[in-house]
Amino acid sequence: IERSRAITVQVIPPETIALETVLDDIQTQIVQPLVDSGELAPPYQIQLSGSADDLRRTRQALQWNFLLALVITYLLMAALFESFLYPFVIMLSVPPALAGGILGLEVVNLTLTYQPLDILTMLGFVILIGVVVNNAILIVHQTLNILRDAPETPVKEAIRDSVFSRVRPIFMSMITSALGMLPLVIFPGAGSELYRGLGSVVIGGLLLSTLFTLFLVPTFLSLAMDLRAWISRAGRVM
């Protein structure tokens, strides 16, 4: 390879073990001990290629896709709400979803079986971005509708009414989505390990994000509207 002597070792993992698990074992049990003992030093080196290299590039692409999904979601909501402030409030539902996804994955590791952070599991975090913002959109949109139809309504009262009127559809949507993903997590069978991580991430993210959305979004929406009103008053004074 590149005019250097090379020895090629082909590793074919069992069908029941994910490729990410095999790569982690190779790194921790073979490569790292050789490096620590000094046996693997220049000019000697180990290079992973083939499916391992493809997996590395795919994981890097998914990391950028996650950031791209955040930006696109924010810009779409900014265009729909004609404001950069309200989408920021809505995006506050994403961090609890990510924490819930990690927690859901850990629950699967502790109760069912070890689930690595593979490509489909990482894809679950990307899917969460588009799913969890829906609950926050319902609250913000309903609040703006109340204030538009009855401008004399106090902001805090409008937010409270919007939460009370939307809490039932929010929980109904969350429960049906979580139950729909549950078979991917608990049902055994051929290929079930492929989608177990994705299902656990989406379910955990939905549950935690829904609970936090009902408290975080109304609070920060009230602060955002107070800030907007203060800026408007300051502009008129100037």
C-alpha positions in Angstrom: 0.0 0.0 0.0 1.6 3.3 -1.2 4.9 1.4 -1.9 5.0 0.1 1.6 4.9 -3.5 2.7 1.4 -4.4 4.1 -0.3 -7.4 5.7 -4.1 -7.5 5.2 -6.3 -9.1 7.9 -9.9 -9.5 7.0 -12.4 -9.6 9.9 -15.9 -10.9 9.4 -18.0 -10.2 12.5 -20.9 -12.5 13.4 -24.4 -11.5 12.3 -25.5 -11.0 15.9 -22.8 -8.4 16.7 -22.9 -4.9 15.4 -20.0 -3.6 13.4 -19.5 -0.7 15.8 -19.0 -3.3 18.7 -16.4 -5.2 16.7 -14.5 -2.0 15.9 -14.5 -0.9 19.6 -13.2 -4.4 20.6 -10.4 -4.2 18.0 -9.4 -0.7 19.2 -9.5 -1.5 22.9 -8.3 -5.1 23.0 -5.8 -5.1 20.1 -4.7 -1.7 18.8 -4.5 0.2 22.1 -2.5 -2.5 24.0 0.0 -2.6 21.1 0.4 1.2 21.3 0.8 1.2 25.1 3.4 -1.5 25.0 5.4 0.3 22.3 5.1 -2.6 19.9 3.1 -0.5 17.5 5.4 2.4 16.8 6.6 4.1 13.6 7.2 3.0 10.9 4.5 0.4 11.8 0.8 1.3 11.8 -2.6 -0.2 11.7 -5.2 1.2 9.2 -8.8 0.2 9.3 -10.5 0.2 5.8 -13.4 -1.3 4.0 -16.7 -1.3 5.9 -14.9 0.2 9.0 -13.8 3.3 7.0 -17.2 3.6 5.4 -18.8 3.6 8.9 -16.4 6.3 10.1 -17.3 8.6 7.2 -21.0 7.9 7.7 -20.8 8.8 11.4 -19.0 12.0 10.6 -21.7 12.9 7.9 -24.5 12.2 10.5 -22.9 14.6 13.0 -23.0 17.4 10.4 -26.6 16.3 9.3 -27.7 16.7 12.9 -26.5 20.3 13.0 -28.0 20.9 9.6 -31.3 19.6 10.8 -31.2 22.0 13.7 -30.5 25.0 11.4 -33.2 24.0 8.8 -35.8 23.5 11.5 -35.1 26.8 13.1 -35.1 28.7 9.8 -38.4 27.1 8.7 -40.1 28.1 12.0 -38.6 31.6 11.7 -40.2 31.9 8.3 -43.6 30.5 9.5 -43.8 32.6 12.6 -42.1 35.6 10.9 -39.9 36.0 14.0 -36.5 34.8 15.1 -37.5 34.9 18.8 -40.4 32.3 18.9 -38.5 29.6 17.1 -35.7 30.0 19.6 -38.2 29.3 22.4 -39.5 26.2 20.5 -36.0 24.9 20.0 -35.5 24.7 23.8 -37.5 21.5 23.7 -34.6 19.8 21.8 -32.0 19.5 24.6 -34.4 17.6 26.9 -35.1 15.3 24.0 -31.4 14.6 23.5 -31.0 13.9 27.2 -34.1 11.6 27.1 -32.7 9.8 24.1 -29.5 9.1 25.9 -31.4 8.0 29.0 -33.6 5.7 26.9 -30.6 4.1 25.4 -29.1 3.6 28.9 -32.3 1.9 30.1 -32.1 -0.6 27.2 -28.5 -1.3 28.1 -29.3 -2.0 31.7 -32.6 -3.9 31.2 -32.5 -5.7 27.9 -29.2 -5.9 26.1 -26.1 -3.8 25.2 -27.0 -1.4 22.4 -24.1 0.5 20.8 -24.4 4.0 19.4 -24.6 2.8 15.8 -25.7 4.6 12.7 -29.5 3.9 13.2 -29.3 5.0 16.8 -27.6 8.2 15.8 -30.3 8.7 13.2 -32.8 8.5 16.0 -31.4 11.7 17.4 -31.9 13.4 14.1 -35.5 12.2 13.9 -36.1 13.6 17.4 -35.5 17.1 16.2 -38.4 17.1 13.9 -40.7 15.3 16.3 -40.3 17.0 19.6 -40.7 20.6 18.4 -44.3 19.8 17.4 -45.5 20.1 21.0 -43.8 23.4 21.5 -45.2 24.7 18.2 -48.7 23.9 19.4 -48.3 25.9 22.6 -46.7 28.9 20.9 -49.1 28.9 18.0 -52.1 28.7 20.2 -50.8 31.6 22.4 -50.3 33.8 19.4 -53.8 33.0 18.2 -55.3 34.0 21.5 -53.4 37.3 21.6 -54.4 38.0 18.0 -58.1 37.3 18.6 -58.2 39.1 21.9 -55.3 41.6 22.2 -56.4 42.8 25.6 -55.7 39.3 27.1 -52.8 39.3 29.5 -49.8 37.4 28.1 -49.5 35.0 31.1 -53.3 34.2 30.9 -53.0 33.5 27.1 -50.0 31.2 27.7 -51.9 29.4 30.5 -55.0 28.9 28.4 -53.0 27.6 25.5 -51.2 25.0 27.7 -54.5 23.9 29.2 -56.2 23.6 25.8 -53.2 21.7 24.2 -52.1 19.5 27.0 -54.5 16.7 26.0 -53.5 16.5 22.3 -49.9 16.8 23.3 -50.1 13.7 25.6 -52.2 11.8 23.1 -49.6 12.4 20.4 -46.8 11.4 22.7 -48.4 8.2 23.9 -49.4 7.0 20.4 -45.9 7.7 19.1 -44.2 6.0 22.0 -46.5 3.0 21.8 -45.9 2.8 18.1 -42.1 2.7 18.6 -42.3 0.3 21.5 -42.3 -3.0 19.4 -38.9 -2.0 17.9 -37.5 -2.0 21.4 -39.0 -5.0 23.2 -39.9 -7.5 20.5 -37.2 -10.1 19.8 -36.5 -11.6 16.4 -34.1 -11.5 13.5 -32.8 -8.0 12.9 -34.4 -6.6 16.0 -31.0 -5.3 17.3 -30.8 -3.1 14.2 -33.7 -0.9 15.2 -33.7 -1.3 19.0 -31.4 1.7 19.5 -33.4 3.9 17.2 -36.7 3.0 19.0 -35.2 3.5 22.5 -33.8 7.0 21.6 -37.1 8.2 20.1 -39.2 6.9 23.0 -36.9 8.3 25.7 -36.6 11.6 23.9 -40.4 11.9 23.4 -41.2 11.2 27.1 -38.7 13.5 28.6 -39.1 16.3 26.1 -42.9 16.3 26.5 -42.7 16.6 30.3 -40.1 19.5 30.1 -41.9 21.2 27.2 -45.0 21.8 29.4 -42.8 23.8 31.8 -39.9 25.2 29.9 -41.7 26.5 26.8 -44.4 28.5 28.7 -41.8 30.0 31.0 -39.4 31.1 28.3 -42.3 32.2 26.0 -43.5 34.5 28.8 -39.9 35.9 29.2 -39.6 36.3 25.4 -42.8 38.2 25.1 -41.9 40.5 28.0 -38.5 41.1 26.4 -40.2 41.9 23.1 -42.7 44.3 24.8 -39.8 46.0 26.6 -37.8 46.5 23.4 -40.9 47.9 21.7 -41.5 50.4 24.6 -37.8 51.4 24.6 -38.0 52.0 20.8 -41.0 54.3 21.2 -39.3 56.3 23.9 -36.2 56.8 21.8 
